[in-house]
Amino acid sequence: MKRVLMVDPAPICKEFIKDKLTAERISVDIVQGRRDAFTKLLSLLPDLVIVDVTEDFEEAIDFLKRKHQDPNAYKIPTIILGPSISPENLLMLMKLGGKKYFARPLALDSFIETVSSLIAVPIPLDDTPCIMDFHKNGNLLVLDITGELNRDKILLAKYFLSDIISNYSITTPKLLVLMPAMHFSFIDGINLEMFFDNLIYVPRIIKKELKLICTDVFLKQFISGHAEYAGIQLEPTLIGVINALIENANTKDLSDMITEKILSADPLPLPCSFDIRFSKDN
Protein backbone atom coordinates (compact mmCIF):
# COMPACT_ATOMS: atom_id res chain seq x y z
CA MET A 1 0.00 0.00 0.00
CA LYS A 2 1.30 3.44 -0.95
CA ARG A 3 1.64 6.01 1.81
CA VAL A 4 1.42 9.81 1.72
CA LEU A 5 2.40 12.20 4.52
CA MET A 6 0.73 15.62 4.62
CA VAL A 7 2.39 18.37 6.66
CA ASP A 8 0.30 21.35 7.85
CA PRO A 9 -2.43 21.05 5.21
CA ALA A 10 -5.28 23.57 5.05
CA PRO A 11 -8.58 22.03 6.25
CA ILE A 12 -10.28 21.76 2.86
CA CYS A 13 -7.18 20.34 1.16
CA LYS A 14 -6.70 17.88 3.99
CA GLU A 15 -10.21 16.46 3.88
CA PHE A 16 -10.62 16.39 0.11
CA ILE A 17 -7.20 14.87 -0.60
CA LYS A 18 -7.61 12.31 2.17
CA ASP A 19 -10.99 11.27 0.72
CA LYS A 20 -9.59 10.97 -2.80
CA LEU A 21 -6.51 9.00 -1.80
CA THR A 22 -8.05 6.63 0.74
CA ALA A 23 -10.72 5.74 -1.84
CA GLU A 24 -7.85 4.32 -3.92
CA ARG A 25 -6.42 2.46 -0.90
CA ILE A 26 -3.60 4.94 -0.40
CA SER A 27 -2.70 5.46 3.25
CA VAL A 28 -2.73 9.12 4.32
CA ASP A 29 -1.00 10.41 7.46
CA ILE A 30 -1.43 14.01 8.60
CA VAL A 31 0.80 15.97 10.95
CA GLN A 32 0.19 19.52 12.15
CA GLY A 33 3.36 21.32 13.22
CA ARG A 34 6.72 20.82 11.58
CA ARG A 35 8.47 20.06 14.85
CA ASP A 36 6.79 16.67 14.79
CA ALA A 37 6.84 16.36 11.02
CA PHE A 38 10.44 15.25 10.65
CA THR A 39 10.09 12.56 13.32
CA LYS A 40 6.92 11.35 11.61
CA LEU A 41 8.68 11.36 8.26
CA LEU A 42 11.48 9.11 9.49
CA SER A 43 9.13 6.73 11.26
CA LEU A 44 6.89 6.29 8.20
CA LEU A 45 9.25 6.79 5.24
CA PRO A 46 6.23 7.47 2.98
CA ASP A 47 6.13 7.34 -0.80
CA LEU A 48 5.28 11.05 -1.03
CA VAL A 49 5.37 14.12 1.21
CA ILE A 50 3.00 17.07 0.75
CA VAL A 51 4.05 20.24 2.59
CA ASP A 52 2.03 23.44 2.94
CA VAL A 53 4.39 26.40 3.45
CA THR A 54 1.68 29.06 3.78
CA GLU A 55 1.84 29.58 7.55
CA ASP A 56 5.61 29.68 8.07
CA PHE A 57 7.94 29.60 5.09
CA GLU A 58 11.14 29.53 7.18
CA GLU A 59 10.01 26.54 9.25
CA ALA A 60 9.11 24.74 6.04
CA ILE A 61 12.58 25.42 4.65
CA ASP A 62 14.12 23.99 7.82
CA PHE A 63 12.01 20.83 7.49
CA LEU A 64 12.97 20.41 3.83
CA LYS A 65 16.67 20.94 4.60
CA ARG A 66 16.59 18.23 7.27
CA LYS A 67 14.75 15.91 4.91
CA HIS A 68 17.22 16.60 2.09
CA GLN A 69 20.19 15.84 4.35
CA ASP A 70 18.82 12.57 5.72
CA PRO A 71 20.07 9.47 3.85
CA ASN A 72 16.78 7.63 4.35
CA ALA A 73 14.45 10.46 3.41
CA TYR A 74 16.10 12.59 0.74
CA LYS A 75 14.82 10.52 -2.18
CA ILE A 76 11.17 10.78 -1.11
CA PRO A 77 9.43 13.12 -3.59
CA THR A 78 7.91 16.28 -2.16
CA ILE A 79 5.01 18.42 -3.37
CA ILE A 80 4.87 21.93 -1.91
CA LEU A 81 1.81 24.17 -1.59
CA GLY A 82 1.84 27.86 -0.75
CA PRO A 83 1.47 31.44 -1.93
CA SER A 84 3.09 32.92 -5.01
CA ILE A 85 6.84 33.13 -4.39
CA SER A 86 9.89 34.59 -6.08
CA PRO A 87 11.86 32.58 -8.67
CA GLU A 88 14.77 32.53 -6.19
CA ASN A 89 12.68 30.90 -3.47
CA LEU A 90 11.19 28.47 -5.96
CA LEU A 91 14.68 27.43 -7.08
CA MET A 92 15.71 26.93 -3.45
CA LEU A 93 12.71 24.65 -2.85
CA MET A 94 13.50 22.60 -5.94
CA LYS A 95 17.12 22.20 -4.79
CA LEU A 96 15.80 20.85 -1.50
CA GLY A 97 13.93 18.05 -3.23
CA GLY A 98 10.70 19.70 -4.24
CA LYS A 99 9.22 18.02 -7.31
CA LYS A 100 6.41 20.50 -7.87
CA TYR A 101 5.29 23.79 -6.34
CA PHE A 102 1.59 24.65 -6.43
CA ALA A 103 0.85 28.32 -5.83
CA ARG A 104 -2.61 29.38 -4.75
CA PRO A 105 -5.21 29.39 -6.11
CA LEU A 106 -4.64 25.64 -6.01
CA ALA A 107 -5.76 23.79 -9.12
CA LEU A 108 -6.93 20.57 -7.47
CA ASP A 109 -7.21 18.55 -10.65
CA SER A 110 -3.60 19.30 -11.66
CA PHE A 111 -2.52 18.63 -8.10
CA ILE A 112 -4.21 15.22 -7.95
CA GLU A 113 -2.72 14.32 -11.34
CA THR A 114 0.76 15.13 -10.01
CA VAL A 115 0.19 13.02 -6.89
CA SER A 116 -1.00 10.15 -9.07
CA SER A 117 2.10 10.41 -11.26
CA LEU A 118 4.59 10.54 -8.38
CA ILE A 119 3.20 7.51 -6.53
CA ALA A 120 2.27 5.63 -9.71
CA VAL A 121 -1.34 5.01 -8.66
CA PRO A 122 -4.29 6.04 -10.86
CA ILE A 123 -6.55 8.51 -9.03
CA PRO A 124 -9.73 9.19 -11.03
CA LEU A 125 -11.25 12.66 -11.21
CA ASP A 126 -14.76 13.57 -12.31
CA ASP A 127 -14.46 15.76 -15.42
CA THR A 128 -18.18 16.59 -15.60
CA PRO A 129 -18.46 20.31 -16.47
CA CYS A 130 -19.62 22.15 -13.37
CA ILE A 131 -19.09 25.61 -11.92
CA MET A 132 -19.73 26.19 -8.22
CA ASP A 133 -19.54 29.66 -6.69
CA PHE A 134 -19.76 30.38 -2.97
CA HIS A 135 -20.44 33.48 -0.94
CA LYS A 136 -21.85 34.40 2.45
CA ASN A 137 -24.10 37.21 3.58
CA GLY A 138 -24.39 37.23 7.35
CA ASN A 139 -25.50 33.75 8.37
CA LEU A 140 -26.74 32.99 4.85
CA LEU A 141 -24.50 30.74 2.75
CA VAL A 142 -25.14 30.77 -0.98
CA LEU A 143 -24.03 28.01 -3.35
CA ASP A 144 -24.54 28.85 -7.03
CA ILE A 145 -24.26 25.89 -9.44
CA THR A 146 -24.23 25.83 -13.23
CA GLY A 147 -23.57 22.93 -15.58
CA GLU A 148 -24.01 19.44 -14.16
CA LEU A 149 -23.31 17.78 -10.82
CA ASN A 150 -19.63 16.89 -10.47
CA ARG A 151 -18.92 14.36 -7.71
CA ASP A 152 -15.54 15.83 -6.78
CA LYS A 153 -17.02 19.31 -6.53
CA ILE A 154 -19.83 17.97 -4.37
CA LEU A 155 -17.18 16.82 -1.89
CA LEU A 156 -15.49 20.21 -2.12
CA ALA A 157 -18.81 21.94 -1.47
CA LYS A 158 -19.22 20.00 1.77
CA TYR A 159 -15.78 21.02 3.00
CA PHE A 160 -16.13 24.63 1.84
CA LEU A 161 -19.39 25.04 3.71
CA SER A 162 -18.08 23.32 6.84
CA ASP A 163 -14.99 25.54 6.84
CA ILE A 164 -16.99 28.74 6.31
CA ILE A 165 -19.26 27.87 9.23
CA SER A 166 -16.27 27.09 11.45
CA ASN A 167 -14.13 30.08 10.43
CA TYR A 168 -16.92 32.59 10.93
CA SER A 169 -18.48 30.86 13.97
CA ILE A 170 -21.91 30.77 12.35
CA THR A 171 -24.21 29.15 14.90
CA THR A 172 -27.45 29.10 12.89
CA PRO A 173 -26.52 28.95 9.20
CA LYS A 174 -29.02 29.06 6.38
CA LEU A 175 -28.09 27.49 3.05
CA LEU A 176 -29.44 28.62 -0.31
CA VAL A 177 -28.58 26.58 -3.41
CA LEU A 178 -29.12 28.32 -6.74
CA MET A 179 -29.47 25.91 -9.66
CA PRO A 180 -32.23 27.54 -11.77
CA ALA A 181 -31.02 26.32 -15.17
CA MET A 182 -30.24 22.73 -14.20
CA HIS A 183 -32.33 19.74 -15.30
CA PHE A 184 -32.26 16.16 -14.06
CA SER A 185 -33.55 12.67 -14.87
CA PHE A 186 -33.47 9.23 -13.25
CA ILE A 187 -29.86 8.72 -14.38
CA ASP A 188 -28.86 11.56 -12.04
CA GLY A 189 -30.29 9.79 -8.99
CA ILE A 190 -26.96 8.59 -7.56
CA ASN A 191 -25.35 12.02 -7.92
CA LEU A 192 -28.39 13.73 -6.41
CA GLU A 193 -28.27 11.42 -3.40
CA MET A 194 -24.59 12.19 -2.95
CA PHE A 195 -25.32 15.91 -3.33
CA PHE A 196 -28.05 16.05 -0.69
CA ASP A 197 -26.32 13.62 1.67
CA ASN A 198 -23.22 15.80 1.67
CA LEU A 199 -25.16 19.03 2.19
CA ILE A 200 -27.09 17.73 5.19
CA TYR A 201 -23.84 16.28 6.55
CA VAL A 202 -22.43 19.81 6.96
CA PRO A 203 -22.34 20.66 10.69
CA ARG A 204 -25.17 22.94 11.91
CA ILE A 205 -27.03 22.78 8.58
CA ILE A 206 -30.56 21.54 9.29
CA LYS A 207 -32.90 20.50 6.50
CA LYS A 208 -35.54 23.13 7.18
CA GLU A 209 -32.86 25.81 6.63
CA LEU A 210 -31.84 24.34 3.27
CA LYS A 211 -33.53 26.07 0.32
CA LEU A 212 -33.14 25.27 -3.37
CA ILE A 213 -34.05 27.38 -6.39
CA CYS A 214 -34.75 25.15 -9.38
CA THR A 215 -37.60 24.71 -11.86
CA ASP A 216 -36.91 21.05 -12.64
CA VAL A 217 -39.91 18.74 -12.16
CA PHE A 218 -37.81 15.60 -11.62
CA LEU A 219 -35.88 17.24 -8.79
CA LYS A 220 -39.15 18.09 -7.04
CA GLN A 221 -40.30 14.47 -7.37
CA PHE A 222 -36.90 13.22 -6.22
CA ILE A 223 -36.97 15.24 -2.99
CA SER A 224 -40.59 14.35 -2.18
CA GLY A 225 -39.83 10.67 -2.80
CA HIS A 226 -37.03 10.54 -0.23
CA ALA A 227 -38.16 10.74 3.39
CA GLU A 228 -34.62 11.56 4.52
CA TYR A 229 -34.82 14.87 2.63
CA ALA A 230 -38.12 15.96 4.18
CA GLY A 231 -37.97 19.61 5.17
CA ILE A 232 -35.82 20.75 2.26
CA GLN A 233 -37.67 23.51 0.43
CA LEU A 234 -37.61 23.69 -3.38
CA GLU A 235 -38.94 26.77 -5.16
CA PRO A 236 -38.81 27.99 -8.78
CA THR A 237 -37.79 31.55 -7.79
CA LEU A 238 -36.28 33.45 -4.88
CA ILE A 239 -39.67 34.98 -4.11
CA GLY A 240 -40.75 31.64 -2.63
CA VAL A 241 -37.98 31.58 -0.01
CA ILE A 242 -37.54 35.28 0.75
CA ASN A 243 -39.49 35.22 4.02
CA ALA A 244 -37.60 32.17 5.28
CA LEU A 245 -34.21 33.70 4.50
CA ILE A 246 -34.72 37.31 5.53
CA GLU A 247 -36.35 38.48 8.71
CA ASN A 248 -38.92 41.26 8.31
CA ALA A 249 -38.79 41.03 4.52
CA ASN A 250 -40.40 44.07 2.89
CA THR A 251 -42.42 42.90 -0.09
CA LYS A 252 -42.44 46.40 -1.55
CA ASP A 253 -38.70 46.40 -2.18
CA LEU A 254 -38.11 42.74 -3.06
CA SER A 255 -35.65 43.39 -5.88
CA ASP A 256 -33.37 45.58 -3.76
CA MET A 257 -33.71 43.25 -0.79
CA ILE A 258 -32.75 40.17 -2.81
CA THR A 259 -29.71 41.99 -4.20
CA GLU A 260 -28.60 43.33 -0.83
CA LYS A 261 -29.41 40.41 1.47
CA ILE A 262 -28.94 37.37 -0.77
CA LEU A 263 -26.95 37.97 -3.96
CA SER A 264 -24.37 40.33 -2.44
CA ALA A 265 -21.38 38.94 -0.57
CA ASP A 266 -19.91 40.11 2.71
CA PRO A 267 -16.84 42.32 2.14
CA LEU A 268 -14.76 40.20 4.51
CA PRO A 269 -12.23 38.04 2.64
CA LEU A 270 -12.49 34.29 2.94
CA PRO A 271 -9.53 32.44 4.50
CA CYS A 272 -6.82 31.22 2.13
CA SER A 273 -8.09 27.65 2.48
CA PHE A 274 -10.94 28.64 0.14
CA ASP A 275 -8.51 29.58 -2.63
CA ILE A 276 -9.07 26.32 -4.50
CA ARG A 277 -10.32 25.60 -7.99
CA PHE A 278 -10.13 23.20 -10.93
CA SER A 279 -7.82 24.33 -13.74
CA LYS A 280 -10.59 24.05 -16.36
CA ASP A 281 -12.68 26.57 -14.37
CA ASN A 282 -10.66 29.43 -15.86
Secondary structure as UniProt FT lines:
FT   STRAND          3..7
FT   HELIX           11..22
FT   TURN            23..25
FT   STRAND          27..31
FT   HELIX           34..44
FT   STRAND          48..52
FT   HELIX           57..69
FT   TURN            71..75
FT   STRAND          78..82
FT   HELIX           87..95
FT   TURN            96..97
FT   STRAND          98..103
FT   STRAND          106..107
FT   HELIX           108..119
FT   STRAND          130..137
FT   TURN            138..139
FT   STRAND          140..147
FT   HELIX           151..167
FT   TURN            168..169
FT   STRAND          174..178
FT   TURN            180..181
FT   HELIX           186..188
FT   HELIX           189..201
FT   TURN            203..204
FT   HELIX           207..209
FT   STRAND          210..213
FT   HELIX           217..224
FT   HELIX           227..229
FT   TURN            230..231
FT   STRAND          233..235
FT   HELIX           238..240
FT   HELIX           242..245
FT   TURN            247..248
FT   HELIX           251..253
FT   HELIX           254..258
FT   HELIX           259..263
FT   HELIX           272..274
FT   STRAND          276..277
FT   HELIX           279..281
//
